[in-house]
């Protein structure tokens, strides 16, 4: 019975992922697809910000994943993965 439903769903959508939370099936495939799809919306940056520019620093922390940061005498060096739209806001 499940296979009939799955076949029907697969025929109605382009590249579907069939999951069952109850049976814990397909969840790894769903996670892999989400990562793949969302990674196209992200970009890596390397930026040095003066200490006075904490607004940009906070935006990076709020919307991105900071991979590396170095506090320097007059600035902060950051390597991060952020949404492309956020990068456009920073420039």
PyMOL Python script that loads the backbone (N, CA, C, O; Angstrom):
from pymol import cmd

cmd.read_pdbstr("""\
ATOM      1  N   UNK A   1       0.825  -1.197   0.000  1.00  0.00           N
ATOM      2  CA  UNK A   1       0.000   0.000   0.000  1.00  0.00           C
ATOM      3  C   UNK A   1       0.870   1.263   0.000  1.00  0.00           C
ATOM      4  O   UNK A   1       0.610   2.204  -0.749  1.00  0.00           O
ATOM      5  N   UNK A   2       1.899   1.272   0.843  1.00  0.00           N
ATOM      6  CA  UNK A   2       2.797   2.431   0.888  1.00  0.00           C
ATOM      7  C   UNK A   2       3.475   2.668  -0.457  1.00  0.00           C
ATOM      8  O   UNK A   2       3.640   3.810  -0.885  1.00  0.00           O
ATOM      9  N   UNK A   3       3.866   1.581  -1.119  1.00  0.00           N
ATOM     10  CA  UNK A   3       4.547   1.705  -2.408  1.00  0.00           C
ATOM     11  C   UNK A   3       3.641   2.345  -3.457  1.00  0.00           C
ATOM     12  O   UNK A   3       4.119   3.092  -4.311  1.00  0.00           O
ATOM     13  N   UNK A   4       2.366   2.068  -3.403  1.00  0.00           N
ATOM     14  CA  UNK A   4       1.428   2.679  -4.350  1.00  0.00           C
ATOM     15  C   UNK A   4       1.359   4.184  -4.117  1.00  0.00           C
ATOM     16  O   UNK A   4       1.386   4.970  -5.064  1.00  0.00           O
ATOM     17  N   UNK A   5       1.270   4.574  -2.857  1.00  0.00           N
ATOM     18  CA  UNK A   5       1.235   6.001  -2.515  1.00  0.00           C
ATOM     19  C   UNK A   5       2.544   6.665  -2.926  1.00  0.00           C
ATOM     20  O   UNK A   5       2.525   7.749  -3.510  1.00  0.00           O
ATOM     21  N   UNK A   6       3.681   6.032  -2.632  1.00  0.00           N
ATOM     22  CA  UNK A   6       4.976   6.592  -3.000  1.00  0.00           C
ATOM     23  C   UNK A   6       5.091   6.759  -4.506  1.00  0.00           C
ATOM     24  O   UNK A   6       5.581   7.786  -4.977  1.00  0.00           O
ATOM     25  N   UNK A   7       4.649   5.766  -5.269  1.00  0.00           N
ATOM     26  CA  UNK A   7       4.704   5.851  -6.730  1.00  0.00           C
ATOM     27  C   UNK A   7       3.863   7.005  -7.240  1.00  0.00           C
ATOM     28  O   UNK A   7       4.263   7.711  -8.166  1.00  0.00           O
ATOM     29  N   UNK A   8       2.697   7.198  -6.636  1.00  0.00           N
ATOM     30  CA  UNK A   8       1.813   8.301  -7.031  1.00  0.00           C
ATOM     31  C   UNK A   8       2.475   9.649  -6.744  1.00  0.00           C
ATOM     32  O   UNK A   8       2.437  10.555  -7.576  1.00  0.00           O
ATOM     33  N   UNK A   9       3.067   9.772  -5.587  1.00  0.00           N
ATOM     34  CA  UNK A   9       3.749  11.018  -5.219  1.00  0.00           C
ATOM     35  C   UNK A   9       4.922  11.277  -6.162  1.00  0.00           C
ATOM     36  O   UNK A   9       5.099  12.395  -6.647  1.00  0.00           O
ATOM     37  N   UNK A  10       5.706  10.262  -6.417  1.00  0.00           N
ATOM     38  CA  UNK A  10       6.873  10.408  -7.290  1.00  0.00           C
ATOM     39  C   UNK A  10       6.486  10.833  -8.699  1.00  0.00           C
ATOM     40  O   UNK A  10       7.241  11.539  -9.368  1.00  0.00           O
ATOM     41  N   UNK A  11       5.323  10.408  -9.146  1.00  0.00           N
ATOM     42  CA  UNK A  11       4.904  10.765 -10.499  1.00  0.00           C
ATOM     43  C   UNK A  11       4.375  12.201 -10.586  1.00  0.00           C
ATOM     44  O   UNK A  11       4.296  12.761 -11.680  1.00  0.00           O
ATOM     45  N   UNK A  12       4.017  12.794  -9.463  1.00  0.00           N
ATOM     46  CA  UNK A  12       3.431  14.133  -9.461  1.00  0.00           C
ATOM     47  C   UNK A  12       4.451  15.258  -9.261  1.00  0.00           C
ATOM     48  O   UNK A  12       4.157  16.418  -9.553  1.00  0.00           O
ATOM     49  N   UNK A  13       5.621  14.930  -8.777  1.00  0.00           N
ATOM     50  CA  UNK A  13       6.606  15.956  -8.453  1.00  0.00           C
ATOM     51  C   UNK A  13       7.943  15.653  -9.103  1.00  0.00           C
ATOM     52  O   UNK A  13       8.299  14.498  -9.339  1.00  0.00           O
ATOM     53  N   UNK A  14       8.674  16.726  -9.388  1.00  0.00           N
ATOM     54  CA  UNK A  14      10.002  16.579  -9.961  1.00  0.00           C
ATOM     55  C   UNK A  14      11.006  16.306  -8.845  1.00  0.00           C
ATOM     56  O   UNK A  14      11.155  17.115  -7.929  1.00  0.00           O
ATOM     57  N   UNK A  15      11.675  15.199  -8.919  1.00  0.00           N
ATOM     58  CA  UNK A  15      12.715  14.834  -7.971  1.00  0.00           C
ATOM     59  C   UNK A  15      12.256  14.859  -6.505  1.00  0.00           C
ATOM     60  O   UNK A  15      12.874  15.529  -5.677  1.00  0.00           O
ATOM     61  N   UNK A  16      11.184  14.138  -6.183  1.00  0.00           N
ATOM     62  CA  UNK A  16      10.689  14.164  -4.799  1.00  0.00           C
ATOM     63  C   UNK A  16      11.539  13.316  -3.864  1.00  0.00           C
ATOM     64  O   UNK A  16      12.264  12.418  -4.292  1.00  0.00           O
ATOM     65  N   UNK A  17      11.431  13.620  -2.602  1.00  0.00           N
ATOM     66  CA  UNK A  17      12.034  12.785  -1.565  1.00  0.00           C
ATOM     67  C   UNK A  17      10.887  12.305  -0.689  1.00  0.00           C
ATOM     68  O   UNK A  17      10.185  13.101  -0.065  1.00  0.00           O
ATOM     69  N   UNK A  18      10.717  11.021  -0.657  1.00  0.00           N
ATOM     70  CA  UNK A  18       9.638  10.437   0.137  1.00  0.00           C
ATOM     71  C   UNK A  18      10.188  10.122   1.517  1.00  0.00           C
ATOM     72  O   UNK A  18      11.202   9.439   1.658  1.00  0.00           O
ATOM     73  N   UNK A  19       9.497  10.634   2.537  1.00  0.00           N
ATOM     74  CA  UNK A  19       9.946  10.390   3.910  1.00  0.00           C
ATOM     75  C   UNK A  19       8.795   9.839   4.736  1.00  0.00           C
ATOM     76  O   UNK A  19       7.621   9.999   4.401  1.00  0.00           O
ATOM     77  N   UNK A  20       9.171   9.189   5.818  1.00  0.00           N
ATOM     78  CA  UNK A  20       8.212   8.768   6.828  1.00  0.00           C
ATOM     79  C   UNK A  20       8.856   9.038   8.179  1.00  0.00           C
ATOM     80  O   UNK A  20       9.788   8.345   8.587  1.00  0.00           O
ATOM     81  N   UNK A  21       8.348  10.053   8.866  1.00  0.00           N
ATOM     82  CA  UNK A  21       8.871  10.343  10.201  1.00  0.00           C
ATOM     83  C   UNK A  21       8.530   9.209  11.154  1.00  0.00           C
ATOM     84  O   UNK A  21       9.301   8.894  12.061  1.00  0.00           O
ATOM     85  N   UNK A  22       7.371   8.600  10.942  1.00  0.00           N
ATOM     86  CA  UNK A  22       6.928   7.498  11.789  1.00  0.00           C
ATOM     87  C   UNK A  22       7.883   6.309  11.687  1.00  0.00           C
ATOM     88  O   UNK A  22       8.260   5.708  12.693  1.00  0.00           O
ATOM     89  N   UNK A  23       8.263   5.987  10.459  1.00  0.00           N
ATOM     90  CA  UNK A  23       9.163   4.845  10.233  1.00  0.00           C
ATOM     91  C   UNK A  23      10.633   5.259  10.193  1.00  0.00           C
ATOM     92  O   UNK A  23      11.524   4.418  10.076  1.00  0.00           O
ATOM     93  N   UNK A  24      10.874   6.577  10.293  1.00  0.00           N
ATOM     94  CA  UNK A  24      12.235   7.129  10.241  1.00  0.00           C
ATOM     95  C   UNK A  24      12.937   6.743   8.938  1.00  0.00           C
ATOM     96  O   UNK A  24      14.096   6.326   8.933  1.00  0.00           O
ATOM     97  N   UNK A  25      12.203   6.893   7.838  1.00  0.00           N
ATOM     98  CA  UNK A  25      12.748   6.569   6.522  1.00  0.00           C
ATOM     99  C   UNK A  25      12.872   7.838   5.694  1.00  0.00           C
ATOM    100  O   UNK A  25      11.990   8.697   5.710  1.00  0.00           O
ATOM    101  N   UNK A  26      13.969   7.942   4.979  1.00  0.00           N
ATOM    102  CA  UNK A  26      14.149   9.042   4.053  1.00  0.00           C
ATOM    103  C   UNK A  26      14.640  10.341   4.674  1.00  0.00           C
ATOM    104  O   UNK A  26      14.840  11.326   3.964  1.00  0.00           O
ATOM    105  N   UNK A  27      14.837  10.359   5.976  1.00  0.00           N
ATOM    106  CA  UNK A  27      15.229  11.602   6.638  1.00  0.00           C
ATOM    107  C   UNK A  27      16.648  12.027   6.251  1.00  0.00           C
ATOM    108  O   UNK A  27      16.915  13.218   6.094  1.00  0.00           O
ATOM    109  N   UNK A  28      17.546  11.073   6.099  1.00  0.00           N
ATOM    110  CA  UNK A  28      18.911  11.412   5.667  1.00  0.00           C
ATOM    111  C   UNK A  28      18.898  12.002   4.257  1.00  0.00           C
ATOM    112  O   UNK A  28      19.630  12.947   3.966  1.00  0.00           O
ATOM    113  N   UNK A  29      18.068  11.441   3.393  1.00  0.00           N
ATOM    114  CA  UNK A  29      17.966  11.966   2.028  1.00  0.00           C
ATOM    115  C   UNK A  29      17.412  13.387   2.040  1.00  0.00           C
ATOM    116  O   UNK A  29      17.864  14.243   1.279  1.00  0.00           O
ATOM    117  N   UNK A  30      16.437  13.631   2.901  1.00  0.00           N
ATOM    118  CA  UNK A  30      15.863  14.972   3.016  1.00  0.00           C
ATOM    119  C   UNK A  30      16.909  15.965   3.502  1.00  0.00           C
ATOM    120  O   UNK A  30      17.025  17.061   2.955  1.00  0.00           O
ATOM    121  N   UNK A  31      17.658  15.596   4.506  1.00  0.00           N
ATOM    122  CA  UNK A  31      18.703  16.475   5.034  1.00  0.00           C
ATOM    123  C   UNK A  31      19.762  16.757   3.969  1.00  0.00           C
ATOM    124  O   UNK A  31      20.193  17.899   3.810  1.00  0.00           O
ATOM    125  N   UNK A  32      20.179  15.732   3.246  1.00  0.00           N
ATOM    126  CA  UNK A  32      21.164  15.917   2.175  1.00  0.00           C
ATOM    127  C   UNK A  32      20.648  16.889   1.113  1.00  0.00           C
ATOM    128  O   UNK A  32      21.389  17.753   0.645  1.00  0.00           O
ATOM    129  N   UNK A  33      19.383  16.744   0.738  1.00  0.00           N
ATOM    130  CA  UNK A  33      18.795  17.628  -0.279  1.00  0.00           C
ATOM    131  C   UNK A  33      18.716  19.068   0.230  1.00  0.00           C
ATOM    132  O   UNK A  33      19.019  20.004  -0.510  1.00  0.00           O
ATOM    133  N   UNK A  34      18.314  19.247   1.478  1.00  0.00           N
ATOM    134  CA  UNK A  34      18.233  20.597   2.051  1.00  0.00           C
ATOM    135  C   UNK A  34      19.600  21.274   2.054  1.00  0.00           C
ATOM    136  O   UNK A  34      19.724  22.445   1.694  1.00  0.00           O
ATOM    137  N   UNK A  35      20.601  20.543   2.455  1.00  0.00           N
ATOM    138  CA  UNK A  35      21.961  21.094   2.469  1.00  0.00           C
ATOM    139  C   UNK A  35      22.389  21.476   1.063  1.00  0.00           C
ATOM    140  O   UNK A  35      22.953  22.550   0.853  1.00  0.00           O
ATOM    141  N   UNK A  36      22.124  20.603   0.098  1.00  0.00           N
ATOM    142  CA  UNK A  36      22.491  20.871  -1.290  1.00  0.00           C
ATOM    143  C   UNK A  36      21.775  22.108  -1.825  1.00  0.00           C
ATOM    144  O   UNK A  36      22.400  22.976  -2.434  1.00  0.00           O
ATOM    145  N   UNK A  37      20.476  22.188  -1.600  1.00  0.00           N
ATOM    146  CA  UNK A  37      19.692  23.309  -2.124  1.00  0.00           C
ATOM    147  C   UNK A  37      20.063  24.629  -1.452  1.00  0.00           C
ATOM    148  O   UNK A  37      20.178  25.659  -2.118  1.00  0.00           O
ATOM    149  N   UNK A  38      20.248  24.598  -0.156  1.00  0.00           N
ATOM    150  CA  UNK A  38      20.540  25.837   0.578  1.00  0.00           C
ATOM    151  C   UNK A  38      21.971  26.314   0.369  1.00  0.00           C
ATOM    152  O   UNK A  38      22.244  27.510   0.469  1.00  0.00           O
ATOM    153  N   UNK A  39      22.884  25.396   0.081  1.00  0.00           N
ATOM    154  CA  UNK A  39      24.280  25.805  -0.108  1.00  0.00           C
ATOM    155  C   UNK A  39      24.433  26.733  -1.309  1.00  0.00           C
ATOM    156  O   UNK A  39      25.365  27.536  -1.352  1.00  0.00           O
ATOM    157  N   UNK A  40      23.540  26.636  -2.274  1.00  0.00           N
ATOM    158  CA  UNK A  40      23.573  27.528  -3.428  1.00  0.00           C
ATOM    159  C   UNK A  40      23.183  28.949  -3.086  1.00  0.00           C
ATOM    160  O   UNK A  40      23.398  29.866  -3.879  1.00  0.00           O
ATOM    161  N   UNK A  41      22.613  29.136  -1.919  1.00  0.00           N
ATOM    162  CA  UNK A  41      22.210  30.472  -1.478  1.00  0.00           C
ATOM    163  C   UNK A  41      23.260  31.119  -0.571  1.00  0.00           C
ATOM    164  O   UNK A  41      23.103  32.259  -0.134  1.00  0.00           O
ATOM    165  N   UNK A  42      24.320  30.378  -0.302  1.00  0.00           N
ATOM    166  CA  UNK A  42      25.346  30.842   0.634  1.00  0.00           C
ATOM    167  C   UNK A  42      26.646  31.147  -0.109  1.00  0.00           C
ATOM    168  O   UNK A  42      26.877  30.671  -1.220  1.00  0.00           O
ATOM    169  N   UNK A  43      27.485  31.956   0.540  1.00  0.00           N
ATOM    170  CA  UNK A  43      28.791  32.276  -0.015  1.00  0.00           C
ATOM    171  C   UNK A  43      29.791  32.428   1.126  1.00  0.00           C
ATOM    172  O   UNK A  43      29.418  32.751   2.254  1.00  0.00           O
ATOM    173  N   UNK A  44      31.039  32.195   0.826  1.00  0.00           N
ATOM    174  CA  UNK A  44      32.104  32.373   1.821  1.00  0.00           C
ATOM    175  C   UNK A  44      32.684  33.768   1.681  1.00  0.00           C
ATOM    176  O   UNK A  44      32.854  34.280   0.574  1.00  0.00           O
ATOM    177  N   UNK A  45      32.987  34.378   2.829  1.00  0.00           N
ATOM    178  CA  UNK A  45      33.617  35.697   2.803  1.00  0.00           C
ATOM    179  C   UNK A  45      34.831  35.708   3.726  1.00  0.00           C
ATOM    180  O   UNK A  45      34.927  34.941   4.684  1.00  0.00           O
ATOM    181  N   UNK A  46      35.735  36.592   3.404  1.00  0.00           N
ATOM    182  CA  UNK A  46      36.866  36.936   4.251  1.00  0.00           C
ATOM    183  C   UNK A  46      36.854  38.449   4.322  1.00  0.00           C
ATOM    184  O   UNK A  46      36.961  39.125   3.298  1.00  0.00           O
ATOM    185  N   UNK A  47      36.725  38.981   5.520  1.00  0.00           N
ATOM    186  CA  UNK A  47      36.561  40.421   5.658  1.00  0.00           C
ATOM    187  C   UNK A  47      37.265  40.911   6.916  1.00  0.00           C
ATOM    188  O   UNK A  47      37.288  40.228   7.941  1.00  0.00           O
ATOM    189  N   UNK A  48      37.830  42.089   6.820  1.00  0.00           N
ATOM    190  CA  UNK A  48      38.427  42.749   7.980  1.00  0.00           C
ATOM    191  C   UNK A  48      37.585  43.973   8.289  1.00  0.00           C
ATOM    192  O   UNK A  48      37.405  44.850   7.443  1.00  0.00           O
ATOM    193  N   UNK A  49      37.075  44.023   9.504  1.00  0.00           N
ATOM    194  CA  UNK A  49      36.215  45.121   9.917  1.00  0.00           C
ATOM    195  C   UNK A  49      36.881  45.923  11.027  1.00  0.00           C
ATOM    196  O   UNK A  49      37.451  45.349  11.955  1.00  0.00           O
ATOM    197  N   UNK A  50      36.811  47.234  10.936  1.00  0.00           N
ATOM    198  CA  UNK A  50      37.315  48.037  12.051  1.00  0.00           C
ATOM    199  C   UNK A  50      36.428  47.816  13.277  1.00  0.00           C
ATOM    200  O   UNK A  50      35.246  47.499  13.143  1.00  0.00           O
ATOM    201  N   UNK A  51      36.990  47.982  14.450  1.00  0.00           N
ATOM    202  CA  UNK A  51      36.211  47.780  15.669  1.00  0.00           C
ATOM    203  C   UNK A  51      34.983  48.683  15.707  1.00  0.00           C
ATOM    204  O   UNK A  51      33.976  48.334  16.322  1.00  0.00           O
ATOM    205  N   UNK A  52      35.057  49.813  15.070  1.00  0.00           N
ATOM    206  CA  UNK A  52      33.934  50.760  15.068  1.00  0.00           C
ATOM    207  C   UNK A  52      32.755  50.266  14.234  1.00  0.00           C
ATOM    208  O   UNK A  52      31.661  50.822  14.329  1.00  0.00           O
ATOM    209  N   UNK A  53      32.959  49.230  13.415  1.00  0.00           N
ATOM    210  CA  UNK A  53      31.903  48.737  12.526  1.00  0.00           C
ATOM    211  C   UNK A  53      31.253  47.468  13.080  1.00  0.00           C
ATOM    212  O   UNK A  53      31.186  46.444  12.400  1.00  0.00           O
ATOM    213  N   UNK A  54      30.783  47.550  14.303  1.00  0.00           N
ATOM    214  CA  UNK A  54      30.180  46.382  14.948  1.00  0.00           C
ATOM    215  C   UNK A  54      28.824  46.011  14.335  1.00  0.00           C
ATOM    216  O   UNK A  54      28.354  44.888  14.517  1.00  0.00           O
ATOM    217  N   UNK A  55      28.200  46.931  13.621  1.00  0.00           N
ATOM    218  CA  UNK A  55      26.920  46.612  12.982  1.00  0.00           C
ATOM    219  C   UNK A  55      27.103  45.470  11.973  1.00  0.00           C
ATOM    220  O   UNK A  55      26.340  44.504  11.982  1.00  0.00           O
ATOM    221  N   UNK A  56      28.108  45.585  11.113  1.00  0.00           N
ATOM    222  CA  UNK A  56      28.375  44.525  10.131  1.00  0.00           C
ATOM    223  C   UNK A  56      28.782  43.226  10.821  1.00  0.00           C
ATOM    224  O   UNK A  56      28.381  42.138  10.407  1.00  0.00           O
ATOM    225  N   UNK A  57      29.565  43.352  11.851  1.00  0.00           N
ATOM    226  CA  UNK A  57      29.997  42.185  12.627  1.00  0.00           C
ATOM    227  C   UNK A  57      28.780  41.443  13.180  1.00  0.00           C
ATOM    228  O   UNK A  57      28.707  40.216  13.103  1.00  0.00           O
ATOM    229  N   UNK A  58      27.833  42.188  13.733  1.00  0.00           N
ATOM    230  CA  UNK A  58      26.632  41.579  14.297  1.00  0.00           C
ATOM    231  C   UNK A  58      25.764  40.935  13.217  1.00  0.00           C
ATOM    232  O   UNK A  58      25.167  39.883  13.448  1.00  0.00           O
ATOM    233  N   UNK A  59      25.692  41.555  12.046  1.00  0.00           N
ATOM    234  CA  UNK A  59      24.925  40.980  10.929  1.00  0.00           C
ATOM    235  C   UNK A  59      25.518  39.642  10.510  1.00  0.00           C
ATOM    236  O   UNK A  59      24.788  38.675  10.290  1.00  0.00           O
ATOM    237  N   UNK A  60      26.830  39.588  10.399  1.00  0.00           N
ATOM    238  CA  UNK A  60      27.505  38.336  10.030  1.00  0.00           C
ATOM    239  C   UNK A  60      27.193  37.249  11.051  1.00  0.00           C
ATOM    240  O   UNK A  60      26.871  36.120  10.682  1.00  0.00           O
ATOM    241  N   UNK A  61      27.289  37.589  12.327  1.00  0.00           N
ATOM    242  CA  UNK A  61      26.999  36.605  13.379  1.00  0.00           C
ATOM    243  C   UNK A  61      25.542  36.170  13.378  1.00  0.00           C
ATOM    244  O   UNK A  61      25.244  34.997  13.604  1.00  0.00           O
ATOM    245  N   UNK A  62      24.643  37.095  13.129  1.00  0.00           N
ATOM    246  CA  UNK A  62      23.223  36.778  13.183  1.00  0.00           C
ATOM    247  C   UNK A  62      22.776  35.877  12.041  1.00  0.00           C
ATOM    248  O   UNK A  62      21.986  34.956  12.249  1.00  0.00           O
ATOM    249  N   UNK A  63      23.277  36.137  10.833  1.00  0.00           N
ATOM    250  CA  UNK A  63      22.776  35.435   9.649  1.00  0.00           C
ATOM    251  C   UNK A  63      23.726  34.375   9.097  1.00  0.00           C
ATOM    252  O   UNK A  63      23.345  33.597   8.223  1.00  0.00           O
ATOM    253  N   UNK A  64      24.948  34.340   9.595  1.00  0.00           N
ATOM    254  CA  UNK A  64      25.920  33.424   9.016  1.00  0.00           C
ATOM    255  C   UNK A  64      26.550  32.501  10.024  1.00  0.00           C
ATOM    256  O   UNK A  64      26.155  32.435  11.188  1.00  0.00           O
ATOM    257  N   UNK A  65      27.534  31.798   9.543  1.00  0.00           N
ATOM    258  CA  UNK A  65      28.320  30.891  10.372  1.00  0.00           C
ATOM    259  C   UNK A  65      29.765  31.389  10.335  1.00  0.00           C
ATOM    260  O   UNK A  65      30.419  31.339   9.293  1.00  0.00           O
ATOM    261  N   UNK A  66      30.248  31.862  11.461  1.00  0.00           N
ATOM    262  CA  UNK A  66      31.621  32.355  11.545  1.00  0.00           C
ATOM    263  C   UNK A  66      32.546  31.149  11.642  1.00  0.00           C
ATOM    264  O   UNK A  66      32.443  30.338  12.563  1.00  0.00           O
ATOM    265  N   UNK A  67      33.448  31.048  10.677  1.00  0.00           N
ATOM    266  CA  UNK A  67      34.382  29.924  10.628  1.00  0.00           C
ATOM    267  C   UNK A  67      35.687  30.238  11.340  1.00  0.00           C
ATOM    268  O   UNK A  67      36.348  29.358  11.892  1.00  0.00           O
ATOM    269  N   UNK A  68      36.043  31.532  11.312  1.00  0.00           N
ATOM    270  CA  UNK A  68      37.296  31.954  11.936  1.00  0.00           C
ATOM    271  C   UNK A  68      37.194  33.435  12.248  1.00  0.00           C
ATOM    272  O   UNK A  68      36.633  34.203  11.467  1.00  0.00           O
ATOM    273  N   UNK A  69      37.740  33.839  13.397  1.00  0.00           N
ATOM    274  CA  UNK A  69      37.839  35.267  13.679  1.00  0.00           C
ATOM    275  C   UNK A  69      39.116  35.520  14.459  1.00  0.00           C
ATOM    276  O   UNK A  69      39.508  34.748  15.333  1.00  0.00           O
ATOM    277  N   UNK A  70      39.742  36.621  14.112  1.00  0.00           N
ATOM    278  CA  UNK A  70      40.978  37.034  14.769  1.00  0.00           C
ATOM    279  C   UNK A  70      40.808  38.478  15.209  1.00  0.00           C
ATOM    280  O   UNK A  70      40.521  39.364  14.403  1.00  0.00           O
ATOM    281  N   UNK A  71      40.991  38.693  16.495  1.00  0.00           N
ATOM    282  CA  UNK A  71      40.935  40.060  17.005  1.00  0.00           C
ATOM    283  C   UNK A  71      42.307  40.684  16.831  1.00  0.00           C
ATOM    284  O   UNK A  71      43.314  40.163  17.309  1.00  0.00           O
ATOM    285  N   UNK A  72      42.324  41.798  16.145  1.00  0.00           N
ATOM    286  CA  UNK A  72      43.570  42.519  15.907  1.00  0.00           C
ATOM    287  C   UNK A  72      43.519  43.851  16.637  1.00  0.00           C
ATOM    288  O   UNK A  72      42.486  44.226  17.192  1.00  0.00           O
ATOM    289  N   UNK A  73      44.622  44.554  16.633  1.00  0.00           N
ATOM    290  CA  UNK A  73      44.710  45.803  17.386  1.00  0.00           C
ATOM    291  C   UNK A  73      43.614  46.804  17.002  1.00  0.00           C
ATOM    292  O   UNK A  73      42.997  47.421  17.870  1.00  0.00           O
ATOM    293  N   UNK A  74      43.381  46.955  15.711  1.00  0.00           N
ATOM    294  CA  UNK A  74      42.410  47.961  15.270  1.00  0.00           C
ATOM    295  C   UNK A  74      41.260  47.392  14.439  1.00  0.00           C
ATOM    296  O   UNK A  74      40.484  48.144  13.850  1.00  0.00           O
ATOM    297  N   UNK A  75      41.152  46.050  14.393  1.00  0.00           N
ATOM    298  CA  UNK A  75      40.127  45.451  13.545  1.00  0.00           C
ATOM    299  C   UNK A  75      39.842  44.006  13.973  1.00  0.00           C
ATOM    300  O   UNK A  75      40.486  43.458  14.868  1.00  0.00           O
ATOM    301  N   UNK A  76      38.858  43.419  13.301  1.00  0.00           N
ATOM    302  CA  UNK A  76      38.524  42.005  13.476  1.00  0.00           C
ATOM    303  C   UNK A  76      38.530  41.375  12.087  1.00  0.00           C
ATOM    304  O   UNK A  76      37.840  41.842  11.181  1.00  0.00           O
ATOM    305  N   UNK A  77      39.309  40.318  11.929  1.00  0.00           N
ATOM    306  CA  UNK A  77      39.343  39.564  10.684  1.00  0.00           C
ATOM    307  C   UNK A  77      38.361  38.414  10.829  1.00  0.00           C
ATOM    308  O   UNK A  77      38.397  37.685  11.820  1.00  0.00           O
ATOM    309  N   UNK A  78      37.470  38.247   9.830  1.00  0.00           N
ATOM    310  CA  UNK A  78      36.443  37.215   9.904  1.00  0.00           C
ATOM    311  C   UNK A  78      36.411  36.414   8.609  1.00  0.00           C
ATOM    312  O   UNK A  78      36.458  36.972   7.512  1.00  0.00           O
ATOM    313  N   UNK A  79      36.331  35.106   8.757  1.00  0.00           N
ATOM    314  CA  UNK A  79      36.012  34.213   7.655  1.00  0.00           C
ATOM    315  C   UNK A  79      34.676  33.588   8.025  1.00  0.00           C
ATOM    316  O   UNK A  79      34.527  33.024   9.109  1.00  0.00           O
ATOM    317  N   UNK A  80      33.702  33.688   7.119  1.00  0.00           N
ATOM    318  CA  UNK A  80      32.358  33.223   7.446  1.00  0.00           C
ATOM    319  C   UNK A  80      31.640  32.713   6.205  1.00  0.00           C
ATOM    320  O   UNK A  80      32.039  32.981   5.072  1.00  0.00           O
ATOM    321  N   UNK A  81      30.586  31.982   6.453  1.00  0.00           N
ATOM    322  CA  UNK A  81      29.668  31.516   5.404  1.00  0.00           C
ATOM    323  C   UNK A  81      28.347  32.206   5.681  1.00  0.00           C
ATOM    324  O   UNK A  81      27.732  32.011   6.730  1.00  0.00           O
ATOM    325  N   UNK A  82      27.916  33.028   4.709  1.00  0.00           N
ATOM    326  CA  UNK A  82      26.716  33.832   4.899  1.00  0.00           C
ATOM    327  C   UNK A  82      25.820  33.756   3.666  1.00  0.00           C
ATOM    328  O   UNK A  82      26.284  33.402   2.582  1.00  0.00           O
ATOM    329  N   UNK A  83      24.545  34.084   3.825  1.00  0.00           N
ATOM    330  CA  UNK A  83      23.670  34.144   2.647  1.00  0.00           C
ATOM    331  C   UNK A  83      24.149  35.207   1.658  1.00  0.00           C
ATOM    332  O   UNK A  83      24.650  36.256   2.063  1.00  0.00           O
ATOM    333  N   UNK A  84      23.995  34.936   0.378  1.00  0.00           N
ATOM    334  CA  UNK A  84      24.425  35.873  -0.665  1.00  0.00           C
ATOM    335  C   UNK A  84      23.781  37.233  -0.473  1.00  0.00           C
ATOM    336  O   UNK A  84      24.436  38.257  -0.670  1.00  0.00           O
ATOM    337  N   UNK A  85      22.511  37.265  -0.093  1.00  0.00           N
ATOM    338  CA  UNK A  85      21.804  38.537   0.127  1.00  0.00           C
ATOM    339  C   UNK A  85      22.435  39.348   1.239  1.00  0.00           C
ATOM    340  O   UNK A  85      22.462  40.576   1.170  1.00  0.00           O
ATOM    341  N   UNK A  86      22.945  38.679   2.266  1.00  0.00           N
ATOM    342  CA  UNK A  86      23.608  39.379   3.361  1.00  0.00           C
ATOM    343  C   UNK A  86      24.931  39.970   2.887  1.00  0.00           C
ATOM    344  O   UNK A  86      25.298  41.079   3.275  1.00  0.00           O
ATOM    345  N   UNK A  87      25.640  39.227   2.051  1.00  0.00           N
ATOM    346  CA  UNK A  87      26.890  39.751   1.500  1.00  0.00           C
ATOM    347  C   UNK A  87      26.628  41.031   0.712  1.00  0.00           C
ATOM    348  O   UNK A  87      27.398  41.987   0.803  1.00  0.00           O
ATOM    349  N   UNK A  88      25.553  41.051  -0.054  1.00  0.00           N
ATOM    350  CA  UNK A  88      25.191  42.256  -0.809  1.00  0.00           C
ATOM    351  C   UNK A  88      24.924  43.426   0.135  1.00  0.00           C
ATOM    352  O   UNK A  88      25.242  44.568  -0.195  1.00  0.00           O
ATOM    353  N   UNK A  89      24.347  43.156   1.300  1.00  0.00           N
ATOM    354  CA  UNK A  89      24.085  44.219   2.280  1.00  0.00           C
ATOM    355  C   UNK A  89      25.381  44.768   2.872  1.00  0.00           C
ATOM    356  O   UNK A  89      25.464  45.949   3.208  1.00  0.00           O
ATOM    357  N   UNK A  90      26.371  43.923   2.996  1.00  0.00           N
ATOM    358  CA  UNK A  90      27.630  44.335   3.626  1.00  0.00           C
ATOM    359  C   UNK A  90      28.507  45.178   2.718  1.00  0.00           C
ATOM    360  O   UNK A  90      29.342  45.946   3.195  1.00  0.00           O
ATOM    361  N   UNK A  91      28.321  45.036   1.409  1.00  0.00           N
ATOM    362  CA  UNK A  91      29.194  45.738   0.470  1.00  0.00           C
ATOM    363  C   UNK A  91      28.718  47.143   0.186  1.00  0.00           C
ATOM    364  O   UNK A  91      29.349  47.864  -0.588  1.00  0.00           O
TER     365      UNK A  91
END
""", "prot")
cmd.dss("prot")
cmd.show_as("cartoon", "prot")
cmd.util.cbc("prot")
cmd.orient("prot")
